[in-house]
Amino acid sequence: MLRPSAAAAFRSADPAARGAMALQQQHSLPRSTTAAQGMRCLPSTTAAFRPANPAARGAMAQRQSLAPPTTAAQGKHHHSSATASRPTGPAARGAMEFDYFVVIDFEATCERDSRIYPQEIIEFPAVLVDAATGGLVSSFRTYVRPRHHPRLTEFCSELTGIRQDQVDGGVDLEQALAMHDAWLKEAGAAKDRLAVVTWGDWDCRTMLEFECSFKCLTKPSYFNQWVNLRIPFEEVFGAGRRNLQEAVAEAGLQWNGRLHCGLDDARNTAYLLAELMRRGATISITGSLAPPPQSEPEPQPQPQPQQPPVNRSFSSCFSGAVAADCYCYCYCYCGMAIRRGVMATPGPMQGHCFYICGNWTPSLGPVCPFFVWAA
């Protein structure tokens, strides 16, 4: 209960005076005041501290709604609440370079203790992360049908958990890239305001670049630069060799899902990204396929056209340009322009044209096993 003097002050015409008097009266309660009596003054105190500016109230509500990502001590992750507090300091400057981060983790054809030529992407996953909050916005996945090794090895299925019927019902890589672009557009992520994030350089520098090159595909330009999350992770936790699962555990997070499932790996990488942002790590571009700028470009020598060798079993019909029956192959597996030849050995294929490795030499033969019959 308020004293009579305080009740008289509330009859004042000045609203500010009434609020100030309520705050003063609440602080002047005697020690014998009960909890129930004190609680009746709390709404007035809260109103006195409520910002009059609606924009300020909105900013305050937004700050209160941001929560750090769940750690191992706090329990499992939940997709709806996997957000991080707004980064400050150097991380804020790095994050504000972009509106979104796109976390990817490709899975590709593979074999135990050997290398498949060419290796092809079979799972194309991505997770969209808000660069300001670290919150997971949306996820994407499509399975990709391999062209050169359409049957998955037993080891590949065991490692990735991908079944043969999933890749059989998948799309080709060109369509997967188009679907990924459409997903980003639907999510409102502008291509010039996002950065690709990976755990390592393999996904963008090696796998996607290699497959797009030998299949003559044009990939979106944002895949030409990326953030290798190993680098900001080592800024926070120190250098050392760790795989993704070990890094997640070292950051105090719990692993969610199946190891080597592309989408699960991408989600765990996104949680790790949010945790690094919360700890103040700098998140900026670490790798790029673009050549470094030159202040004074030097004249490049003009390469002389190289004539393919001619021997008993290889009679070249290379004309300097790849014909239309090349099935759109422009490069062999080692990244060189393919060579075209005609089979001279007597037999059922004599006279048929084919395409082979661009590094073919008479003494060593082809460097990579690329070989395609012309139509």
N, C-alpha and C positions, 0 to 999 in steps of 0.2 A: 504494500500500500504506500502511496505517495503522501508526504506531509502536506497540510493545507497550503503552506506557502508555495510549494511546487505546483499544486493544483491550480492556484491563482495564476501562476506564470503561464500555464497552458491556455488560459483565456486570452492571452495577448494576441494581437492581430498579426504579429510578425511570426511566420512559420519557423524562421531560423532560430528565433529566441526560444520557441517551444522545444525544438530539437536539442539545442544546447543545454537547456534546463533539464531535459530528460537524461542526457548523458551525465551531467553534473550530479543529479540526484542518484543515479545508479552507482556512481563511484562513492557516494557519501552514505551508503547503507551501513547501518551499525553491524558489528560482528555477530549479533544475535539474530540477524535476518535469516530466515529459513531459505532452503534451496528453492522451494516453490515460489516464495516472494521474489527472490532474485531473478528467477527465470522470466517473470512477467515483464522485466525491463529489457530483456535481450532483443526483442523486435525493434524497439526504439533505437538501441545501440547499433544494430545492423543497418537500419535505415540511415543513421547518421553517417555511416561509412560507405554507403552505396553511391557510386559516381553518378552525378547528374547527367553527364554526357552519355547518350545511348551508345556511341562508338566505343567509349571507354568500357562500358558494361560488357559489350560484345567481346572486346579484347581480353577482359578479365575472364569471361566464361571460356574463351578458347584456350587460355593458358591453363585453366583448371582442368580442362577435358583431356589434356595431353598426359599420357602415362608412359613410363619407361617400359621397354620390353621385358617380358617375364623371364626371370633367371631360374637356374636349377633349384634354388632354394624356395622359389615362389610357386613352382608348379609348371605344368605343361603350357605350351603356347596355345593361344586361341586366335584364329584368323581375324576375328572381328575386333580384337583388342591389341593386336600386335603393333603398337605405335610407340614412338620414342619422343622424349621431351625435345623441344625445339633447341637445336644446337646453338652454342655460343662460341665466341672467339674465332679461331682460324677455321673451324668446321663450318661455321655460319657463312663465312666468305666463300668457302668451297662449294657448299650446298646451293648458295644463291646463284651460282653460275648456271644452274639447271633447275627446271621445275620438277623433273621426274628422273628417276634412275630405272633402267630396264635390266634386270638380272637374268642372265641366260646360263644354261648349262647343257650343252649338246651331248647326246649319246650317239655313238657311231658303231658301224660294223667292226668286229674284232675277232681275233682267234687267240687261243692260249699259246704262249711262247713263240709266236710268229706274227708277222705283219701282213695285213691284207692290202693288196693293191687293186684298185684304189679304195681307200677308206671312205665311207659315205655316211652322212647323218641319217639316223633312223628315228630320233626323237628330238623335236624342236620345242622346248619349253621356255617360258618367260614369265617373270613376275614384275609388275609395275609398282614402284615405291615412290611415295611423295618425298621429294627432296627437302622439304621444309620440316616435316615432322617425323620421317622415317616410317610412316604407316604404310602397310601393304594395301594397295588400291585394287588391283585386279590380277588375274593370272591367265595364262594362255598355254595351250599345248596342242600339238598335232603330231601324229606319227608320219614318217616320211618313208616312201617306198624306195629301196635301193635299186639301182639299175644294173650295176655290174655284178653284184653278188646278192641276188634276190632271196636266196635261202640263208637264213640266219644260222650261224654255227651254234652248236649246243652250249659252248662256253659263253657266247654272246648273250643267249637267252638267260642262262643262269646268272650272269653278272648283272645285267640290266633289268631282268624281269620282264622284258618285252617279248611277246609271243609272235609267232609267225603270222597269225591271222591279223594282228594289229598292223604290221607293216604292209601286208597284202592289201588291207583296206585303207592304207594311208595315201598321201598325195606325193607328187614329186617335189623336189626342193624349190623350184621356181614358184609353184603354187603356195607352198608353205611360207615363203617370203612375202607373197602378196597377202595371204591371210594374216600374217603378223602385222603388216602395215595397216590393214583394215581394223584390226583390234586396237592398235594404238590410236587411230583416228577416232574410233568409237569412244575410247576412254578420255579423249580430249588432250592427248599428249602431243604437243607440237614437236616435229622432228628436229627443229633447230634449238629446242630447249630441253633435250634429254641426253643422257649419257648411258652407254652400255656398261654394265658391271659384270665381271667374271671373277672366278677364283683361279688365277693363272692367266697366261696369254694364249693357251692352246686354242680356245674356242674361236677367237676372232683372227689371230695372227696366222694360225695354221689350218684348222679344220674348215671353217667356212670359206676362207680365202682360197684355199687349195681346191675345194670342190667347185666353187663358182668359176674358177679359172679354167679347169679342164672341161667343164660343161658349158663354157661360154655364157654364163649367167651374169646379169648385172644386179648386184645387191644394193640395198639402200646405203647411202653414204654414211649414216650414223654408225654402221658396223666397222668403219675404217678407223675409229678411235674408241678407246675403252678405258675403264678403270680396273686395273688388276688389284683386287681387294687384298692380296697378300701384302702389298706395300704399305697401305695405311694400318693394316693389322700389325706389322712389324714395328711401325712407329709407336704403337701403344704397348705391345707385349714383348718387343725385342725380336732380334733376328733368330732364325732357326728353321729347320725343315719340319713342316707339319702338313698333313693333308687336311681337307676341309673338315672332316669329322673331329679331328684333334683340335683344330682351331676353335670350333664351336664349343667344345668342352672347356678349353682353356679360358674362353671368354665368360664362362659361367652359365652357358645356355644349355638347354636340353636338345638333343637331336630328335627331330620329328620325321617319321616316315622311313622309307627304305633307302639305304645307301646305293648309289648309282642308278636310282630312278631320277631321270632328268628333272622332273618337276619338283620332287622332294628336295633334291640337291639345290635347286634354284631358290626354293622357299627358305631353306636353312641359311643359304648365303644372304638372302634378304634380311633375315633376322640378325645375322652377324653384322651386316651393313648398318642396321638401325642401332645396334649396340655400340659400334665404333663411332657413329654420329653422336650418340649420347655421351660418350667419353671424350668428345672434342677432337677426334681425328680429322685430318684434312682429307676430304674426298674430292679428288680432281683427276683429270686425265693422266694416265701413266704410260699408255702405249698407243701407237699410231702406225698406220700403213703409208701415210703420206710422206714423201721424201722431204728432208729438211730444206728450208728455203736457202737459196744461194744469192748473195748480194750481187755478184757479177757472174752470170752464167757463162761457162766456158763452152766454146764450140765443140760439139760432139763429132767424132769422126764418122763418116758415112759407112755403114757396113757393106761389104761387097757381097753380092748374092752368092750363096754357097750352093754349088752343084752337088747333088747326092752322088755317091760312088756307084759305079756300075760293075757288077760281077755276074757270075754264071747264074745265080739264083735271084738277083735283084736288079731288074731293069727299070730305071726311074722314069716316071712320067710326071715328075714334079714341075709345076708351071709357075710357082711363086705365089699363087693364091689358092686357097682351099676351095674345092668344087662344092656344088650344092648338095652332092650326095654324101657329104661328110658326117651326116647325122648331127650336125651342129657342134662337133668336136673341133676345137681350135688348138688345144694344148695337150701334150701327153702328161703322164703322171708326174714327171719331174719338172713340169712347168715350161717346157720348150714347145715352140710351134711344131706341129706334127709334120711328118714327111709322107708323101704319097708315092706308092710304088705299084708295079705290076708283076704278078707272079709269072716267072719265066721257067720254073721247073715243070717238066712234063707231068701231066696229071689232070684230074677233073677240074682243078681251079686255075689251070694255066690260062693266062691272058686276063684274069680278073684283077681289078685294082684293090689296093688296101692302104691303110694308114698305120704308121708305126711311130716309135719314139723319135723325137727330134734330135736326140743325141746319138743316133745310129752312126757307127763308123765301121769301115771294112774289117779292121783288126779286132775290135772289141764287140761289135754288134750293138744291139740296143742296150741302153742303161736301165730303162724301166720296161716292164712287160706289156706296155700299151700296144694293142693290136685290134683293129676293126676292119672288117671287109667292107668295101664300098658297095653301095646299093646297085 
